Amino acid sequence: MEARKAYTDFGNSGFPFSIPKNFLLENRQREREVVPKIVFLSTYPPRQCGIATYTQDLLQALKNQFVYSFRMSVCALETNKEQHSYEAEEMEYVLNTSDADSYESLLLQLNSDPEVSLVVIQHEFGLFADDVSAFNNFLTRIKKPVSVVFHTVLPRPDEAFKKNVQHILDNADGIIVMTANASEILTRDYIISEEKIAVIPHGTHLVQHLDKEVLKKKYGVSGRTVLSTFGLLSSGKSIETTLEALPTIIKTTPDVLFLILGKTHPTVVLNEGEAYRDFLKQRISELNIGNHVQFVNEYLALDKLLEYLQLTDVYLFTSKDPNQAVSGTFSYALSCGCPVVSTPIPHAQEFLSGHDGLTFGFGDSEGLAKAVNRLIFDVEFRNSVILDGMHKISATAWENSAVKHAKFFQQLTNGKMELHYKNPEINLSHIKKMTTDFGMLQFSVINKPDINSGYTIDDNARAMIAMCQHFKQTLDASDLKLIQIYLDFIGFCERKDSLFMNYVDFNKRFTEQNNEVNLEDSSGRAFWALGYLLSQHKKLPADMMSQAAGIFERSASMAMDMHSPRAMSFMIKGFYYYDRYKKDNQMESKVVLLSNRLVQMYRHEASPEWNWFESYLTYANSILPEALLCAFAMTGNLVYRDIAKKSFDFLLSKTFCDDGIKVISNRSWFIKGEVCEEYGEQPIDIAYTVITLRKFHDIFKERQYLVKMELAFNWFLGNNHLKQIIYNPCTGGCYDGLEEHNVNLNQGAESTVSYLMARLTVYKFFGKEKEMYHRRQSRSYKELATI
């Protein structure tokens, strides 16, 4: 089948720079030799259906998440009755599922194309109903690995139906379903090994969680308690169930408004016209609820749809199909922070478990009304449902779906795909949101800053470093305001002839915590930040330099009394950067003092099996060898260099495996001779590791450090044991931690700034198309020379 539009390789990347056309033409053949191609058989926009939108969202997520790892093409599914013109650049094939000859033509193209490494079929029984035998023949004869995504899995099949599904299962190399229930049905009612199945939930869009009242005003529904449902309209939605429940709801909530979002399904219009919508209008009139129902008869753009969902007080899902395995509409509502009331489809039972009363029987208007009224009036229960739903649905973000799909595709192609994560665009929104005129707040509830958490010098010191990094790369004048705020905060916490204070409440008062903890480490971090700022003296304003230098030079005497290994290490880094600002023998002598203390600790504790400074590994471990490497760079002392390398390589052996990083658990430290807990990872340890790897690569020029730097940074992007993103590209925030079964969705200062520091550290090495192209030409990123 002739392609509707030729695929453009580099143009598909979405990167904000252009590559000359002749470059594309000259390198096209080499590029195709090394980048596998995935072909998706699916309906596709402009066709308006759930699977078309699903596939478009999945491809966009894969493009956003990975760079130069694979190419993607679409084969649009059509019938004799429904055909479209396509403009998407990924469109390369069209399959008329009513025509056996169309299957033959597609088979010839796919089987003869050496670029095609995987075929992914989005399967819904109706899509292939016009010629089932031609579809089955296609599956038998395709010579490429095949993954089938089942959007519907029917339990208890009769023999004829089971035989048909069994043919699909037998000829697929891998199966994707969207719920655990669907996987259970396949293994129980059909003959298939569980190992062949991947459960990848329906993807959802990350949202910023905008103010509900502002959105209600925008859409003209201020002062109303909003219920909503959305999707392409058809009788299967059973919207009349809600209409019949409304009189009961109106009695207690007179301001209630039910929004019916979406146009009628095109296939329904083709066969039935607007009969179902007319039926609903008739019921509205009969029930005398016209002032409480509003149709939004549009195929809503995504941004508009997500805003409608965010202004919704209760979302209603009333499908009357008990075998509907999954609903994208249901997922989108949960991700927007809607409490959901639903019929008991498997998807709802999985995500609403733990909250009795949120599901109701098919067609049970009385049950629906009862559930809605409880959510409206029981505020504590509603908030609990919202937070629980957001935590459960977070794993289904399209970014996470992309990672899980890519990992599964990699398995099906026997590792032929070499995955490289694409660096997200830098987004300072959450940094700015967390920063007041006084400093950066400490904690956040999801992505809402918590003013009651107050401020710390730890967070403001790291934030100052990150914004200095950003200004160094961009020369964005707006950064200077933030840098000044953080510098002023450090000055506020300075104490004459003593350590810096760390904890400050929202009313700018030092808290009792300062008397309960050792302030050495936080003082060391402030010193590091001041030194780093001074190292940028050629770019930053002179008055800022003068202010920072004054604090730094007054605080340098702290070195004499420092004995915490991390505090000493932070101070060494501060002196190292200060040396770029001004050469000072007295400062260098303090570096020698602190470095010798670290050397003494190492010699006291190290053994052939334990090349470390202490008898345990705790937090911010990489700071210690990095500090000694900085000391070597300043003094030329080879002892510092050798111990730095031995200790860092030892640390890497405890935190890296072949395909990723797992830093020391914060649940309990890794004690020498004992077994460390496996889970409980924090972004700050990843960021410090990335920064240290960069320093070791700069000095030793060993490629292993560059490879590990990429692996470590990709932890933020989903290369971790949960295959979930830790950085949220929508908000610009970073989640606070990775646990055994979940991600901590709060986006506090420490995690958010840690991500930004790491992101700015790796910016020129990988995660961009230009660098990935050079890697491919060298055949393996593991052999990459310095770029």
MARTI-631706 format. One record per residue (C-alpha): x, y, z. Coordinates in steps of 0.05 Angstrom, whole numbers, plus 5000, padded with zeros to 4 digits. Layout:
<sites>
XYZ ...
</sites>
This chain:
<sites>
500050005000 502750684980 504651145037 500151755047 506252165069 513551995069 516851925137 522252435154 527352135201 530552705238 524453155230 520752675275 525052835336 521753475358 528353805375 528754565374 534254595322 534454435249 539053985208 540754175137 536853795084 543253555049 545653275115 539252865119 539852615048 547252435052 546452055118 539651745108 542251055088 547351005145 542051225193 537150695171 542250155179 542850275253 535950515277 530549985282 523550155256 517049995292 510649975251 504050095288 497649815258 492150255286 486650745272 489751435271 487552165270 483952495237 479651885249 475952025314 476151425359 479251235425 484550765396 486751295345 487851795402 491251255444 496251095390 497651815374 498951955448 503451345454 507651535394 508352245419 510451985487 515651535456 518352115415 518752555476 522052025519 527251725473 532151985422 535351615364 533250945392 528150735340 523851025284 516250965284 511450895227 503850825226 499550375184 492650675188 486850185193 480950345148 474849995118 470850065054 466050515093 471050965129 477251265098 481251895112 486752345087 492752365134 497752925146 501852615203 509152545183 509451845215 504051585167 507251085120 502150545105 494650445100 490949785110 483849695086 481449155133 475449005087 480148805030 484348165030 488848454975 490649035020 493148535072 497348195018 500448854996 502249045068 505248355081 509848435021 512149115043 513448935116 516748265103 521448535050 523549155089 529949025130 528649655170 522349375202 524249065269 517449025302 510049065284 505249305338 497849165327 492649565366 487149045370 479749155379 475248605351 471049095310 477149375274 478448715239 471248445235 470348565160 475148015140 477447595200 480547055156 484947565120 487247845187 488847145213 492646985149 496647625158 498647415229 500746725204 505146995148 508347615178 515847485187 517248045236 516448025312 509348215330 506348525392 498848545399 495549055445 488748795468 483949365483 478448865499 479348185532 472947785538 472147255593 468946565586 469346515510 465545995469 469645515428 469245895363 471146555394 476646235436 479645915373 480046585338 483346935397 487946345407 490546435336 492447145352 495846945417 499746385384 502346835329 504247425372 511147475403 508547905459 501848135486 500148795519 494048885563 492049475606 489649165670 491648585715 484548315706 485548265631 492047885641 488547415689 483047275638 488147115584 491946625628 485646315657 480946265597 485946225540 492345825530 497946315540 503946375586 503846955635 511147105615 508747305546 504247855574 506048565594 501048965635 501849695614 496050135638 492550625592 496751255590 494651915621 497052625613 500852995667 497253625688 499354235728 493054215772 490554915759 485955285806 478954995801 475155645814 479256015761 477555475710 470155485729 470056235716 473556135649 468355645625 462356015653 460455525708 462355935770 458355765832 456255085806 457954395833 460254065769 459253345750 461953125683 463052555635 466652555568 467952135507 464952005439 457551945451 453951275441 448550885476 453850445509 455751055553 448950975588 448751725604 441351665619 443451325684 446251995708 440252385682 435551955723 439952055785 440152815779 433352965811 435752625875 442453005873 438953665858 434753615922 441053685965 445454065916 441154555878 447154865842 449354205810 451054215735 452253585694 456953695634 456553195577 463053305540 464053045470 460852955402 457352335378 461851765355 462851845279 461051105267 454651205307 452951825266 454151425203 449450875223 444351205270 445151955263 443952345328 438551885354 441951765421 443252505434 436052655417 433852105465 437952435521 434953115506 428052815511 429652505579 432353175603 425853495584 421652945616 425552995681 425353765681 432853825693 434654275634 437954785680 442554255708 445153935643 449654225590 452153895526 459054085501 458153805431 465453825410 471253355398 475253735450 482553915441 486853595494 488554235533 481254435535 479053735556 484053715614 481654395638 474354155638 476453555679 480453975728 474354415742 470053795753 467953645824 465752925811 466952525748 461852005726 463251375687 456850995670 458650485616 453949895615 458949405585 461448945641 466948685596 470049365581 477049235606 479449955608 477350665596 481751245575 476451735598 476651435668 484251485670 484352205647 479452405701 483552095756 489952425732 486353105734 484753005808 477452825799 474052365848 470651845804 464151465811 463750885763 460250245742 464349635764 468549515701 475249175718 479049825708 474750185760 475149605810 482749625807 483450375816 477650515863 479249935910 479750145983 474050645978 467250315988 461350635953 464750925892 462350385845 455050245830 451149725790 449949795716 443950255706 443250375782 441451115785 439951075859 446850795874 450051335831 446351885867 448251615935 455651585916 455652295887 452152585948 457252275994 463052575954 459853255953 458453296028 464052886059 469953346045 475052916083 472852296045 473052675978 480152935991 482352236010 479451945946 482752485904 489752385934 489151635930 486951665858 492652125839 497851675872 494951055838 494351375770 501251705770 504551075746 500351105683 503051775658 504551725583 511951825600 511751195642 507750825590 513051015538 518550725582 514750075594 513049995520 520250135499 523049635549 518049105524 519549255451 526949185467 525548475494 521548285433 527148495387 532348115427 535848745450 536549015379 534049695404 539150105442 535050575485 537351295495 533051755536 531552445511 532953015559 526653425574 526754165560 528954555621 522854805658 524055295716 516555375732 516754975797 523355285819 520055975813 513655745845 517455485905 521356145913 518656735952 521957415957 525757136018 528056455994 526255765969 520955396010 522754706035 516854246019 511054175971 504553795973 504453485904 506454115866 503454625914 508754975957 507754866032 509055536067 508755196135 515054806118 519255436119 526255496090 533055166097 539955406078 540954706047 535654825994 537555545981 544855375974 543454835923 538455285887 543755825881 548555335849 543255085801 541355785779 548655975771 549355365726 543255585687 545656295679 552456045657 549255665600 543656145580 545656845606 538256925621 537857585660 531657345699 536156835734 539757405770 533757565813 533256855838 540756805850 540457445891 534657185933 538556545950 544956935964 541157416010 538256816047 545156526058 547357206084 541257206131 543456536160 550756746171 553056776243 559357136264 565056656281 560256066279 556555586234 550855806190 543755716215 539755236173 532255256190 527955876183 520355906188 515756276141 515856876187 523456926180 525056656250 530356136264 527055506291 528855036348 531254526297 537754916293 539154706365 537353976353 541853806293 549153856274 549854466229 556554266199 553753946136 548954516120 554455026133 558954636086 553554656032 552955406039 560455476033 560455045969 554955485940 558656125954 564955855923 561155625861 557956305853 564756645858 567556185804 562656515756 565457215770 566557365696 559057315683 555657545747 554958265772 560658565813 556258745873 553958025877 561157795876 563058285931 557258045975 558857305964 566357405974 565257756040 561057186068 565856656040 572156966068 569057086136 566656356138 573156036115 575455976186 570155436197 574954946164 579154896227 573354596266 570254156212 570553406224 564253136190 566852806126 561253096083 561953786113 569453766100 568053536029 563154096015 568154596041 573754315997 569154405937 567855115960 575255265963 576354925896 571455395862 573955995901 580855845872 577956005803 575856675830 582256855868 588756505883 590056495958 595356085993 591656116059 585455816026 589755265995 592655096063 585654986089 584254506031 590554116050 588154096123 581253826105 583853346052 588953046099 583352926149 579552536096 585852146077 586851966150 579651716155 580551306092 587050986115 583950816182 577850476152 579750206083 581249486068 581849076004 574348936007 572149616032 575550226000 571850756038 572551306090 567551026140 564950346161 558350496126 555450836064 550151346078 547751956038 551552405990 557051895988 560152125922 561752805952 567652495990 571752235931 569852835889 572653305943 579252935942 579452985866 578253735872 583953765923 588453405873 586553905819 588554475865 594854185896 597353645849 597953155908 597552455877 595352145943 588852535938 587952305866 589251575879 584751525940 579351915903 579451405847 579750785890 574051025935 569651255878 570450625838 568750235901 562450655910 560450545837 561149795846 555949835902 550950275865 551250085791 549249475751 549749375676 543449765659 542550285714 543750575783 540850415851 543650875904 544150705978 537350636011 535251196058 531350676099 537750416131 544950556112 549550036082 553749786141 560249436125 559248686128 551648736127 546248726074 543249406054 535849496042 534349515968 529150065963 528650795984 532351235934 532651985933 534052465876 539552835914 543952215915 543052115840 544652845827 551052825869 553152195833 552052525765 556153135786 561852705812 561852265749 562552895708 568553115750 571952435744 570852415669 573753115662 580152915698 581152185681 577952185611 575451475622 569251305581 566250875637 564751515675 560951805616 557051165606 555151145680 553351885680 548151745626 545551135663 545051525728 541552125698 536551675662 534151455731 530252115732 527251955664 524751255680 530750795679 529550535749 526349915780 519250185773 520350445702 517251105724 519451815714 521952185775 522252855740 515553155721 516453545655 509553845661 510754215726 518354265724 518453925792 521853285814 518552755857 521452675926 523351945924 522951255893 520350705939 519249965928 512250025898 511050765886 513951445874 513051995926 509152515885 510953115929 515653575891 519853905945 525754375938 531253865950 528953385896 527153925845 533754295852 537653645852 534553455785 536154135755 543354095778 544053405746 540453625682 545054225674 551153795688 549753305631 546953785580 552653745529 554052995534 547652615516 540152635510 540253065447 539752865375 546353135351 550252755404 546152125392 547752155318 555152155332 554251575379 550851165327 556351305277 561351035328 556750415331 556150385406 554950905459 559350495506 565150665461 563551405458 569451885460 568752565493 564153025454 
</sites>
